[in-house]
Amino acid sequence: MPRSTTDDFNEEQVVWRKILGDLQTLAGLRDSSDSIANNLSKVPEGRPTKAIPLYKDGIEKTHEEKITIQRALENLSILIALRDSSDAAENKRKKRKIEAEGLLISNSKKIRRYSGADGNGIIPVGHQVAARTPKDKNKQEEWILARVLQYSSEKNKYAVEDDEADESGKKMRYYLPARSVIMIVDDDDPLPEFPVGHTILALYPSTTCFYKGVVAQAPSKLKETSQPTYKIKFDDDEGNERIVPAKMVLDMPKVK
């Protein structure tokens, strides 16, 4: 099956070789454990001093097996995310609810890059993020609501899963550089307030996509909601003002 880029395919090969290496290591450890168990069965009753070293070796091998399995599973998650990212380049993503809302994003107005982590370190597994999906010839890049599955310190990349399933019920996975993943703060975390007119990237109501817009009204001036919210004017949305939870309104960097 063709892949989106040669680099993606090469990266898949590297991860797959690591998985194969771990499986081979695991097979060797299993053989060693079987040998230890066999030797234990031959220890005469009433001779515990001969059995103790074998028990210690068995415990050590079990610990090594656990570490090897965990490493293989981590690399498998990364491989799945790489495969999903490549497949997404060949097939159009599910049409989201944007058309019903009348939001049409012009191909000439592309969403700009946003910095990755929040400066405090790695985004934890399971945390909600805004993730910029890979661009291909059939569609422009887009920011989606997703969750972190895994972080690779070696590549400084995140494996993330789309919060919304496609028509078949599958949630797409992507393997993205840190600069393409923005952490969404928890509900009880303090938030800076963006002033009116500030350019932002915000979650469009009733969708799982983020789009460029400007602040029309800040939370401190919007009192009719129980949670902090903004009124946002999205680009190409006919000047409508949409209510967006404050945690889903992210800063947009200046154009380079």
Buried (B, 14 or more C-beta within 10 A) or exposed (E): EEBBEEEBBEBBEBBBEBBEBBEEBBEEBEEBBEBBEEBBEEBEEEEEEEBEEBEEBBEBBEEBBEEBBEBBEBBBBBBBBBBBBBBBBEEEBBEBBBEEBEBEBEEEEEBBBBEBBEEEEBBEEEBBBBBBBBEBEEBBBBBBBBBBBBBBEEBEBBBBBBBBEBEEEEEBBBBBEBBBBBBBBEEEEEEEBBEEEBBBBBBBBEBBBBBBBBBBBBBEEBEEEEEBBBBBBBBEBEEEBBEBBBBBBBEBEEEE
